[in-house]
Amino acid sequence: MARAFAAPLLAPLLAALLSFASFFAAAQQAVAPEDARAVRAVIEAQIEAFRRDDAAQAFSLATPGIRERFGDAATFLDMVRSAYAVVYRPRSVAFEAPLLVDGELVKPVYLTDADGRAWVAIYPMQRQPDGSWRTNGCQLARFAGTET
């Protein structure tokens, strides 16, 4: 099962990431350490905002395009709550190093849902004009196993 709320071309990206992980191991070294830290901090803050039901904070960490698509923070939170339960209330979260794929920075995150099922979320990230990073969607797929 895969879901996405942005970047329709990410489905092939997700398949590539899962199929060619060794290829991307070298690509991850191209991400500057300060960008890697900043990207992780944004995703951590957004997941924490979901845990607190802080719609405004979670929404503020999305790109302007995502915010425009959903219109307001409450609608965005409702979508995440209903379609991305593992992102909304993960039991566990593990971060992988960000990768540059065709010039786009993406961040793989492993999550476990309340039932112990393992998932991978691929977050395309977008640098804003002020230099900050924002989430530009989420591609989600469940693993056959349990626990991350």
URSULMO-V319809 format. One record per pair of residues at least 12 apart in sequence whose C-alpha atoms are under 10 Angstrom apart, sorted by sequence separation. I is the first residue (numbers start at 1). J is the second residue. If there is no record, write none. Layout:
I J
I J
This chain:
2 14
45 57
46 58
49 61
59 71
60 72
95 107
96 108
97 109
108 120
109 121
110 122
123 135
124 136
125 137
45 58
46 59
59 72
60 73
95 108
96 109
108 121
109 122
123 136
124 137
125 138
46 60
59 73
62 76
94 108
95 109
96 110
107 121
108 122
109 123
123 137
124 138
43 58
46 61
58 73
59 74
94 109
95 110
106 121
107 122
108 123
122 137
123 138
124 139
42 58
45 61
46 62
56 72
57 73
58 74
59 75
93 109
94 110
95 111
106 122
107 123
108 124
121 137
122 138
123 139
55 72
56 73
59 76
93 110
94 111
106 123
107 124
121 138
122 139
123 140
43 61
55 73
56 74
58 76
59 77
92 110
93 111
94 112
105 123
106 124
107 125
120 138
121 139
122 140
42 61
43 62
54 73
55 74
58 77
92 111
93 112
105 124
106 125
120 139
121 140
122 141
42 62
54 74
55 75
56 76
90 110
91 111
92 112
93 113
104 124
105 125
106 126
120 140
121 141
53 74
55 76
56 77
90 111
91 112
92 113
104 125
105 126
119 140
120 141
121 142
55 77
87 109
89 111
90 112
91 113
92 114
104 126
105 127
119 141
120 142
54 77
55 78
87 110
89 112
90 113
91 114
101 124
104 127
118 141
119 142
120 143
53 77
87 111
89 113
90 114
91 115
92 116
98 122
100 124
118 142
119 143
53 78
86 111
87 112
88 113
89 114
90 115
91 116
93 118
95 120
98 123
99 124
117 142
118 143
119 144
86 112
87 113
90 116
91 117
92 118
93 119
94 120
95 121
96 122
98 124
117 143
118 144
119 145
50 77
86 113
91 118
93 120
98 125
117 144
118 145
119 146
49 77
53 81
85 113
86 114
107 135
117 145
118 146
119 147
120 148
84 113
85 114
86 115
90 119
106 135
111 140
113 142
116 145
117 146
118 147
119 148
50 80
106 136
108 138
110 140
112 142
116 146
117 147
118 148
50 81
86 117
107 138
108 139
109 140
110 141
111 142
112 143
115 146
116 147
117 148
86 118
87 119
106 138
108 140
110 142
115 147
116 148
86 119
87 120
110 143
113 146
86 120
87 121
112 146
113 147
50 85
53 88
86 121
112 147
113 148
51 87
52 88
53 89
111 147
112 148
50 87
51 88
52 89
84 121
110 147
111 148
50 88
51 89
110 148
47 86
48 87
49 88
50 89
51 90
109 148
47 87
48 88
50 90
46 87
47 88
48 89
46 88
47 89
48 90
47 90
47 93
44 93
44 95
87 138
43 95
87 140
84 138
86 140
94 148
40 95
84 139
92 147
93 148
40 96
84 140
86 142
91 147
92 148
40 97
83 140
91 148
39 97
40 98
6 65
39 98
6 66
36 96
37 97
5 66
36 97
37 98
36 98
63 125
64 126
6 69
35 98
36 99
62 125
63 126
5 69
33 97
43 107
62 126
63 127
64 128
5 70
33 98
63 128
31 97
32 98
39 105
43 109
31 98
39 106
40 107
28 96
29 97
30 98
31 99
39 107
40 108
66 134
28 97
29 98
30 99
31 100
36 105
40 109
66 135
67 136
27 97
28 98
29 99
30 100
35 105
36 106
63 133
64 134
66 136
27 98
28 99
29 100
36 107
61 132
62 133
63 134
64 135
65 136
66 137
25 97
27 99
28 100
61 133
62 134
63 135
64 136
65 137
25 98
26 99
27 100
28 101
61 134
62 135
63 136
5 79
24 98
25 99
26 100
27 101
31 105
60 134
61 135
62 136
63 137
5 80
24 99
30 105
31 106
59 134
60 135
61 136
62 137
24 100
59 135
24 101
28 105
58 135
5 83
28 106
4 83
5 84
28 107
3 83
4 84
43 123
3 84
17 99
43 125
42 125
17 101
39 123
16 101
39 124
39 125
39 126
13 101
39 127
46 134
13 102
46 135
42 132
43 133
17 108
42 133
43 134
35 127
41 133
42 134
43 135
13 106
39 132
40 133
42 135
14 108
38 132
39 133
38 133
39 134
10 106
35 131
38 134
39 135
35 132
35 133
18 120
17 122
14 120
14 121
14 122
13 122
14 123
11 122
10 122
10 123
10 124
7 123
2 119
4 121
6 123
7 124
1 119
2 120
3 121
4 122
6 124
2 121
4 123
18 141
14 139
13 139
14 140
15 141
10 137
14 141
10 138
11 139
6 135
7 136
8 137
10 139
11 140
6 136
7 137
9 139
10 140
11 141
5 136
6 137
7 138
8 139
5 137
6 138
7 139
4 137
5 138
6 139
4 138
5 139
3 138
4 139
5 140
3 139
4 140
2 139
3 140
4 141
2 140
3 141
1 140
2 141
3 142
1 141
2 142
1 142
1 143
